[in-house]
């Protein structure tokens, strides 16, 4: 994990090029964000030379028009979503397509450059709504690894999109001279005002009400400083030292360091707004483009599958042991939290000593874990109140949320919740009222805690358990009408439970399983 602000010195060649640029721009009006500026802005951005070996085509993704840039040899399943700059007023996918085509070629991935909503025709919140629709559209097209990038306003829009999405939605994020703070409070608005020949605080301030309309600049759908970084992927920012938006990037870097986010902010001496688009003229632009491509290629490359780490609670019980064995058979890594290591000597699992009701022990056991299987049990007690299952489960779901572990497969039993009364005559009329009533009252509380946890959960209710050989044919019932009693082998329960660790087939449901 990196939290770095990296400064790049100005090369002699770039110093001459920037002097020439400043001479050309001297006396010319700075960029203004109004519809009348669109043709001139597109003409400037569109000067980027077309990359070789990249196919361009117009298309619509998620209902949003734009351009595809498809390099030869692009990685299957990987895509870059690019959101162009222009103060939410100007800019177009067509003008940006050659510049982004070079990024796509370096990243070895297809890129979709979006013509998202511009104001005043379609003011906020149309742009972030389009951005979300674009992501959904790319997923619908089968792309499983999606990175997002943007420059200026598009960089801010990219950050807001990723910040508002669940963790893991995006593989990586690149922002060029991002406009993050619509309140324009950065010190560089003043300290770089004379050095920036392109942007000004006045131009940005005029764009804000045009974009926001009746909405405030602190709307949670907007980029902001500080911002919620908890769901952001690894981030790389490139910004010029001679631009008024410099401090937007610097302040982001400070917050990212405090949050331990994998982020790098590259500050390029002497460079101005979105300088990488001048890669054909500036050494810094070409170097920044290469760095972007390397980062994106790494983030978008298919990852070799790794073994899942699954925490099993109740691993020393009969069903828990069967689950541990099945996890080993499927190539997964079982982790067992046990109070007594002596009872787990023959258990083929990574052992963590501790009690399932101890938050500190759960934190240790959940480290690096992808999912949890709860096979917790408790002795039947016809006389005393039973609370062990619900108490442990409450501590568990709190720890899982704290550690960012989402998947929970919990085993309760036939007789919990709405499965009560479907266990057959012996179970319903003898075992339940005489021995199991208090246990199943606690299982009801356990199920309620899981259902309200906000996790990705499923509850498995096995029929009466036995230790017979695996049958292989298991019924998973959600509709219990007509079902009255049944049995199932622990080995079959283990097969079904381990299958659910990687499946959404019964997500948020409570199947009863029986032969």
Secondary structure, DSSP 8 states (H G I E B T S, - for coil): --EEEEEE---HHHHHHHHHHHHHHTTS-----SGGGHHHHHHHHTTS---TTEEEEEEEETTEEEEEEEETT--TTEEEEEE--STTTS--HHHHHHHHHHHHHHHTSEEEEE----TTTT-TTHHHHHHHHHHHHHHHTT--EEEEEEETHHHHHHHHHHHTS-TTS-S-EEEES----TT---THHHHTTTT-SS--HHHHHHHHHHHHTTS-TT-TTS--SS---TT---EEEEEETTSTTHHHHHHHHHHHHHHT--EEEEEETT--TTGGGGTTT-HHHHHHHHHHHHHHHHHHS-------EEEEETTTSHHHHHHHHHHHHTT-EEEEEES-GGGGTT--SEEEES-TT-HHHHHHHHTT-SEEEE-------SSS---HHHHHHHHHHHHHHHHT--EEEEE--TTSGGGTT-S-HHIIIIIIIIIIHHHHHHHHHHHHHHHTS-SEEEEEEE-EEE--------EEES--TT----EEEHHHHHHHHHHHHT--TTTT---EEE-
